[in-house]
């Protein structure tokens, strides 16, 4: 068990011991893992961006990435620790790569739009609180989010959107499954 999972379990047990009317330890644990994971990712990214003097771009990238991810879905890592460091690396990279909107950002927006149109939402099946009847609405919202940057023309948004949309095709899911299969052989499929 990695440090994120251990921390989530310890906090969940503490909450249950001190507030018996709370949810079960398992429910608390599964609620705390993404909170701790996201918090650590943000902290790592903020420290690196502070050192590089790019905190505002990081905040913009993070908000845009998470907004689009909420509606378009995307691949999830089995390990919260891998997710944490991959997210921190990706968001920090996206916030610190300098590109011009024309033609690079525009091209990235075209690719992001195509990926959203073809594949979103994906990976939301694991999150039981999303009703499949709302998937067309989620796709429409995802498309509108990406389309907004053709008007705004922000290279930062282009970087955030491409970083998110490359996680939604089935190819991304197969890639992560294959890589994780090397570390978690019990999940390897024949």
N, C-alpha and C positions, 0 to 999 in steps of 0.2 A: 504494500500500500504506500503510495507516494505522500509527500507532505501535505498536499492540498486535501487529499482524501482523509488523511489522519486528522487534520485540523477540523474538517467538516464533521467527521464522526464524533470527535471530542466535544465540539460545540453542541451538536445535536443531543448527545448524552447529557450534557450540562443543562440544556434547556429542558429536556424531559424530566430530569431529576428535580429541577427547581420549579417547574411549571407542569405538573402532572396532567393538566387539562389540555396541554398542547398536542400537536399531532404526534404520530409515532416517530421513533428514532429514525426509521428508514425514510419516512416522508421528509422529515427535517433534513436529514443527510442529503437526499437528492435535491432539495431546495437550496442548500448551502453551497454545494460544490460549484455550481455556476457563478454564484455571487463571489465566492472566494477567488475562483479562477479569473473572473473578469476584473476583480479588484487588483489582483497581483499583476495581470497583464497591463492594466492601465498604469499602475505604479512603475513597472519596469519601463514602459514606453515614455512615461512622463520624465523619469530620471534621465533617460538617454536623450530625449528631445530637449530637456532643460540644459544638458551639457552642450548640445548642438545649437541651442538658442532657437528652437522651433516648437515651442509649446502650443501656440495658437494653431499652426497647421495640423498638429497632432489631434487637437480637440476637434477641429473641423472634420478630419479624416475619420476619427472614431465615431462621431455622431452620424455622419453619412453612411459609414459602413454598417453600423448597428441598425439604423433605420431601414436600410435596404435589406439587411439580413432578416429582420423581423418578418418581412413579407415575402421574401424570395426563398428563404430557407438556406440550405447548404449542408455540406458534409460535416459530420461531427467526429472527433477523435474519441477513441475508447478511453484513452488516458487523459485525465484532466491536466496533468503536468505537461504533456505534449501539446495539448490545446493551448494552454497558458503561454508557453514559450513561442509556439507558432504564431499565435495571435499578436503577441508583443512584437515579434520580429516583423511580421507582415505590416502591421499598422505603423510601426516606426519607419520602416522602409518606404511605405506609401507616402508618409508625411514628409519625408526628407529627400525624395527623388525630385529633382527640379526638371519639369518639362514645360514646353509652351503648349497652350491650348491648341493652336493651329500649327501643324496638322496632327501632332501626337495625341493630345487630349481628345480631339474630335474623333480620331480613329479609335481610341480606347472606348469612347462613348458608343460608337457604332457597334463594336464587338460586345460591349456590355448589354446594349439593347437587344442584340440578336440572341445572346445567351438567356436573357430574361424572357424573351418571347418564346424561345424554344423549350426551356427547361424549368422555369419557375412555376409554382413553388416546388421545391424538392427537399426531401429529408424532414419534412414536418410530421410525417407519420409517427415518428418516435415521440413527438410531443403531443400527448393525448388531448390537450385542451384546445387544439385547432380543429375545427369542424371542416371536413372535406368539402362541404357545400360552399364554403367561403373561398376555396382555392381560386376560382375565376376572379373574385374581388382582389385577392392577394396578388395575382398576376397583374391585374390592371393597375393596382397601386405601385407595384414594382416598376412597371413600364413608365408610369407617370414620374416616379422618382428619377429614373435614368433620363427620361426626356427633359426633365427640368434643367439638366446641365447643358443642353443644346442652347438654352436661353441664357443661363448664368455664365457658361463658358469658363468654369473653374478647373484648372489642371489638378487641383487637390481633389475635387469631387470625382474627376475622371479616374484618378489613381485609387480612390476609395471604392468606386463602383467596380472597377476591373478586379481589384483584390477580392471583392465579395462575389462577383458573378462567376469567377473561375471555380468557385466551390459548389456550383449548382448542377453542372452536367453529370450524368451517370459516370462518365470517365473519371471525374474527381472522386466519386464514391468508390469505384473499382480500384483506383490508385491507392487510396487510403486503406482500403480493405487488404490489398496486397502487401503494403508496407507493414501494416499492423499484424498481418498473418505471420510475418517473420519474427515478431516479438511476442505474439500471442498465438502459438501454434494450435492451441485447442480450438480456435475459431477459424482455422484454415478450411476452406471449402474445396472439395474434390473437383 
